[in-house]
Amino acid sequence: MIGGARRPREDGPEPVPPSHQGCAIDSVRVHLPAQCAGPRAELRDRHEDGHHLHHLVWRLGPGVRVCSSAVLGGGIGPRAWILNAQVPGGYPRLDPDRHLAEIAAAEGLSGPGAGLMTAAEVAAYTTGRDGGVTATVTTGLGVRGWAAAPETTVPETLASQATAPEFAADETATVEAPTPETTVPEFVAAETPTPETTAPEPVAPGTEPRTPPRPGTVNIVVVLPVALSDAALVNAVATATEAKVQALLDAGLGCSGTPTDAVCIAAPEPGPGGGEPFAGPRSPWGARIARAVHTAVLAGARPARDDLS
């Protein structure tokens, strides 16, 4: 159950919020710096079980497709919104998709959407921009490792690495850090139904029961101003992932990421022309994706590296 006291308004009496479907969540709109044309991220905050948490919301509207590995609404298809929600460390729930749907409902988000989770501080998000592409990243690297690791390998913790090369700056794209300015609390009616839960799969004798993955700690959301073909959307996910790994190495972190990283690529639905056919790192739009993601991840990885000093 999610709850918490509403924040007082500074400019007058506090409005009475409408009823919420699912659960009540207090949210405050926060102004973000100007971004490229297209859907903009909004930084919001809420209180859950005594925790002060943040989430980012992209209100995409109609006519946008998303390709993602999101725990809620993953795959390729039309999406009206994207949500990247912070959860406490040691996340106890076993229904992350339902939890994300509850947060989306409290934000008044309707229609199909994509939802991500992270234990990282969402308010510390970083943004890279390049040629009309915007990449927004939340970075938490307390548990990390290499993708092709032996089964017995335990993921590295941040404290296990003592030294690192100098931080390499990227001058090909700009970086934005949030400068939130809290305004009037906004309360919205929930309209998005929560998904139905399914019964757990039977466990074979001698095997471990299946449990949901831990919330992802490096979440990447990329917004493009041009349509991509299906193949290019998938290629864009690969390009963003390659750029993430490059940035982590440039930051002096010997890893390819965390076990539960996630990527979302949002682009307009293609018209009769079918959209851009390529999004690899040497294609025009793939190169912009790579530079924007590299910039944002590099900026987010630096504080993690600095924690060792």
C-alpha positions as CSV (number, residue, x, y, z in Angstrom):
1,M,0.0,0.0,0.0
2,I,1.3,3.5,-0.9
3,G,0.5,6.6,1.1
4,G,1.9,9.7,2.7
5,A,1.0,13.2,3.7
6,R,0.3,15.8,1.1
7,R,2.7,18.8,0.9
8,P,1.2,22.2,1.8
9,R,0.8,24.8,-1.0
10,E,2.8,28.0,-0.6
11,D,0.4,30.1,-2.6
12,G,-3.0,29.5,-1.0
13,P,-5.3,26.8,0.3
14,E,-4.6,23.2,-0.7
15,P,-7.2,21.7,-3.1
16,V,-9.0,18.6,-2.2
17,P,-7.6,15.8,-4.4
18,P,-10.0,13.6,-6.4
19,S,-10.3,10.0,-5.6
20,H,-7.6,7.7,-6.9
21,Q,-8.0,4.3,-8.4
22,G,-5.7,1.7,-6.8
23,C,-3.8,3.9,-4.3
24,A,-3.1,7.6,-3.4
25,I,0.2,9.0,-4.4
26,D,1.3,12.6,-3.8
27,S,3.0,14.1,-6.8
28,V,4.6,17.5,-7.4
29,R,5.4,18.7,-10.9
30,V,9.0,19.9,-11.2
31,H,10.2,22.2,-14.0
32,L,13.0,20.7,-16.2
33,P,15.5,22.5,-18.4
34,A,14.5,23.0,-22.0
35,Q,15.0,19.9,-24.1
36,C,14.8,19.1,-27.8
37,A,11.5,19.2,-29.6
38,G,9.3,16.3,-28.8
39,P,8.0,14.7,-25.7
40,R,9.6,16.1,-22.5
41,A,10.4,14.3,-19.3
42,E,8.7,15.5,-16.1
43,L,10.3,14.9,-12.7
44,R,7.7,14.0,-10.1
45,D,7.9,12.9,-6.5
46,R,5.7,10.8,-4.2
47,H,5.7,9.2,-0.8
48,E,5.4,5.4,-0.4
49,D,5.5,3.6,2.9
50,G,7.5,6.4,4.5
51,H,10.0,6.8,1.6
52,H,10.3,10.0,-0.4
53,L,10.8,8.8,-4.0
54,H,10.9,10.3,-7.5
55,H,9.9,9.2,-11.0
56,L,10.2,10.6,-14.5
57,V,7.2,10.7,-16.8
58,W,7.1,11.1,-20.6
59,R,3.6,12.0,-21.9
60,L,4.0,10.8,-25.5
61,G,0.5,11.1,-26.7
62,P,-0.8,9.4,-29.8
63,G,1.4,8.6,-32.8
64,V,4.5,7.3,-31.0
65,R,6.0,3.9,-31.0
66,V,8.3,2.5,-28.3
67,C,10.8,-0.4,-28.5
68,S,11.8,-1.4,-25.0
69,S,12.8,-4.1,-22.5
70,A,10.6,-2.4,-19.9
71,V,9.1,-4.6,-17.2
72,L,5.7,-3.1,-18.0
73,G,4.7,-2.7,-21.6
74,G,8.0,-4.0,-23.1
75,G,8.3,-4.9,-26.8
76,I,7.5,-2.8,-29.8
77,G,4.2,-1.0,-30.3
78,P,2.3,2.3,-29.8
79,R,2.8,3.8,-26.3
80,A,1.2,6.9,-24.9
81,W,3.6,7.3,-22.0
82,I,6.9,6.1,-20.4
83,L,7.5,5.9,-16.7
84,N,10.8,5.5,-14.9
85,A,10.1,5.0,-11.2
86,Q,12.4,4.9,-8.2
87,V,11.8,2.2,-5.6
88,P,13.6,1.7,-2.3
89,G,16.6,-0.5,-2.0
90,G,15.7,-4.1,-1.1
91,Y,12.5,-3.8,-3.1
92,P,10.1,-6.3,-1.5
93,R,7.2,-6.5,-4.0
94,L,6.9,-9.5,-6.4
95,D,4.5,-7.6,-8.8
96,P,6.6,-4.8,-10.3
97,D,4.3,-4.5,-13.3
98,R,1.3,-3.9,-11.1
99,H,3.2,-1.5,-9.0
100,L,4.2,0.6,-12.0
101,A,0.6,0.5,-13.2
102,E,-0.5,1.9,-9.8
103,I,2.0,4.8,-10.1
104,A,0.9,5.5,-13.7
105,A,-2.8,5.4,-12.6
106,A,-2.1,8.0,-9.9
107,E,-0.4,10.2,-12.5
108,G,-3.5,10.1,-14.7
109,L,-1.7,8.2,-17.5
110,S,-4.1,6.3,-19.7
111,G,-3.6,3.9,-22.7
112,P,-0.7,1.6,-23.3
113,G,2.6,2.7,-21.8
114,A,6.1,1.4,-20.8
115,G,7.3,1.3,-17.2
116,L,10.8,1.0,-15.8
117,M,12.1,0.7,-12.2
118,T,15.3,1.5,-10.5
119,A,16.7,1.7,-7.0
120,A,18.9,4.6,-8.2
121,E,18.0,8.2,-7.3
122,V,15.8,9.3,-10.2
123,A,16.2,13.0,-9.3
124,A,19.9,12.6,-10.2
125,Y,19.1,11.7,-13.8
126,T,21.4,12.9,-16.6
127,T,20.6,14.0,-20.1
128,G,22.5,13.9,-23.3
129,R,21.4,15.7,-26.5
130,D,22.7,15.4,-30.0
131,G,21.1,16.5,-33.3
132,G,17.5,16.3,-32.2
133,V,18.0,13.1,-30.1
134,T,17.5,13.2,-26.3
135,A,18.8,10.5,-24.0
136,T,17.7,10.5,-20.4
137,V,19.5,8.1,-18.0
138,T,19.2,7.1,-14.4
139,T,22.4,5.5,-13.2
140,G,23.0,3.3,-10.2
141,L,26.0,1.0,-10.2
142,G,26.2,-0.5,-6.8
143,V,25.7,-4.0,-8.3
144,R,27.4,-4.5,-11.6
145,G,29.4,-6.9,-13.7
146,W,30.0,-8.3,-17.2
147,A,27.3,-9.7,-19.3
148,A,29.2,-12.9,-20.2
149,A,30.1,-14.0,-16.6
150,P,30.4,-17.5,-15.3
151,E,27.3,-18.8,-13.5
152,T,29.2,-18.8,-10.2
153,T,30.2,-15.2,-10.5
154,V,28.8,-12.8,-7.9
155,P,28.1,-9.3,-9.3
156,E,30.7,-6.8,-8.2
157,T,29.9,-4.2,-5.7
158,L,31.1,-0.6,-6.1
159,A,33.5,-1.0,-3.1
160,S,35.3,-3.9,-4.7
161,Q,37.2,-1.7,-7.2
162,A,39.7,0.7,-5.7
163,T,41.3,2.6,-8.6
164,A,40.2,3.9,-11.9
165,P,41.7,5.9,-14.8
166,E,40.8,9.5,-15.3
167,F,37.2,10.4,-16.3
168,A,37.1,10.9,-20.1
169,A,35.0,13.9,-21.2
170,D,32.8,13.8,-24.3
171,E,32.5,17.0,-26.2
172,T,30.2,15.9,-29.0
173,A,27.0,16.4,-27.1
174,T,25.6,18.5,-24.3
175,V,24.8,17.4,-20.8
176,E,22.0,18.7,-18.6
177,A,21.6,18.1,-14.9
178,P,18.2,18.8,-13.3
179,T,17.6,22.0,-11.5
180,P,14.1,21.3,-10.1
181,E,11.8,24.0,-9.0
182,T,8.8,22.8,-7.1
183,T,5.5,24.4,-7.9
184,V,1.9,23.8,-6.9
185,P,1.1,20.2,-5.9
186,E,-0.9,18.5,-8.6
187,F,-3.4,15.8,-8.0
188,V,-4.8,13.7,-10.8
189,A,-7.5,11.1,-11.1
190,A,-6.3,7.6,-11.9
191,E,-7.8,6.0,-15.0
192,T,-5.3,3.3,-15.9
193,P,-6.4,-0.1,-14.7
194,T,-3.8,-2.3,-13.0
195,P,-2.9,-5.5,-14.9
196,E,-4.2,-8.8,-13.6
197,T,-1.7,-11.0,-11.8
198,T,-1.1,-14.5,-12.9
199,A,-0.5,-17.6,-10.8
200,P,3.1,-18.5,-10.2
201,E,4.5,-21.2,-12.5
202,P,5.0,-24.6,-11.0
203,V,8.5,-25.3,-9.8
204,A,10.2,-28.5,-10.9
205,P,11.7,-30.6,-8.1
206,G,15.3,-29.6,-7.3
207,T,15.1,-26.2,-9.0
208,E,14.9,-22.7,-7.6
209,P,11.6,-20.9,-7.8
210,R,11.4,-18.1,-10.4
211,T,11.4,-14.6,-8.9
212,P,11.0,-11.2,-10.7
213,P,14.3,-9.5,-11.5
214,R,15.6,-6.7,-9.2
215,P,14.7,-3.2,-10.4
216,G,17.1,-2.1,-13.1
217,T,19.8,0.4,-12.1
218,V,20.8,1.9,-15.5
219,N,17.7,2.9,-17.3
220,I,18.0,4.6,-20.7
221,V,15.1,6.4,-22.4
222,V,15.9,7.8,-25.9
223,V,13.4,10.1,-27.8
224,L,13.9,10.7,-31.5
225,P,12.1,13.2,-33.8
226,V,12.0,10.8,-36.7
227,A,10.3,7.5,-37.4
228,L,12.3,4.3,-37.5
229,S,11.5,1.0,-39.2
230,D,11.0,-2.1,-37.0
231,A,14.5,-3.2,-37.7
232,A,16.0,0.2,-37.0
233,L,14.1,0.3,-33.6
234,V,15.8,-2.9,-32.6
235,N,19.1,-1.7,-33.9
236,A,18.7,1.5,-31.9
237,V,18.4,-0.5,-28.7
238,A,21.7,-2.3,-29.6
239,T,23.3,1.1,-30.4
240,A,22.2,2.6,-27.1
241,T,23.5,-0.5,-25.2
242,E,26.9,-0.3,-27.0
243,A,27.2,3.4,-26.1
244,K,26.3,2.6,-22.5
245,V,29.1,0.1,-22.2
246,Q,31.6,2.5,-23.9
247,A,30.7,5.2,-21.4
248,L,31.1,2.9,-18.4
249,L,34.5,1.9,-19.6
250,D,35.4,5.5,-20.3
251,A,34.4,6.3,-16.7
252,G,36.8,3.7,-15.4
253,L,34.3,1.1,-14.4
254,G,35.2,-2.4,-15.5
255,C,31.7,-3.7,-16.3
256,S,29.1,-3.8,-19.1
257,G,26.3,-2.7,-16.8
258,T,24.1,-4.2,-14.1
259,P,22.0,-7.4,-14.5
260,T,18.7,-5.6,-14.9
261,D,19.5,-2.5,-17.1
262,A,16.6,-1.4,-19.4
263,V,16.3,0.6,-22.6
264,C,13.4,2.5,-24.2
265,I,13.5,4.0,-27.7
266,A,10.6,6.3,-28.6
267,A,10.0,7.5,-32.1
268,P,7.1,8.7,-34.2
269,E,5.0,6.0,-36.0
270,P,6.3,5.6,-39.5
271,G,4.2,6.9,-42.4
272,P,4.0,5.5,-45.9
273,G,7.7,5.8,-46.3
274,G,8.3,3.3,-43.6
275,G,10.7,5.3,-41.4
276,E,14.5,5.5,-41.3
277,P,15.9,2.0,-42.2
278,F,19.1,2.1,-40.1
279,A,20.0,3.0,-36.5
280,G,23.5,1.4,-36.2
281,P,26.3,3.6,-34.7
282,R,27.5,4.6,-38.1
283,S,24.1,5.6,-39.5
284,P,23.1,9.3,-39.2
285,W,20.5,8.7,-36.5
286,G,22.3,5.8,-34.8
287,A,25.4,8.0,-34.4
288,R,23.3,10.7,-32.7
289,I,21.7,8.1,-30.4
290,A,25.2,6.7,-29.5
291,R,26.6,10.1,-28.7
292,A,23.6,11.2,-26.6
293,V,23.5,8.0,-24.6
294,H,27.3,8.0,-24.1
295,T,27.1,11.6,-22.8
296,A,24.3,10.9,-20.4
297,V,25.7,7.6,-19.0
298,L,29.2,9.0,-18.7
299,A,27.8,11.9,-16.6
300,G,25.8,9.5,-14.4
301,A,28.7,7.1,-13.9
302,R,31.1,9.8,-12.7
303,P,29.4,10.1,-9.2
304,A,29.5,6.3,-8.8
305,R,33.2,6.4,-9.6
306,D,33.7,9.3,-7.2
307,D,32.1,7.3,-4.3
308,L,35.4,5.3,-4.1
309,S,37.5,8.4,-3.4
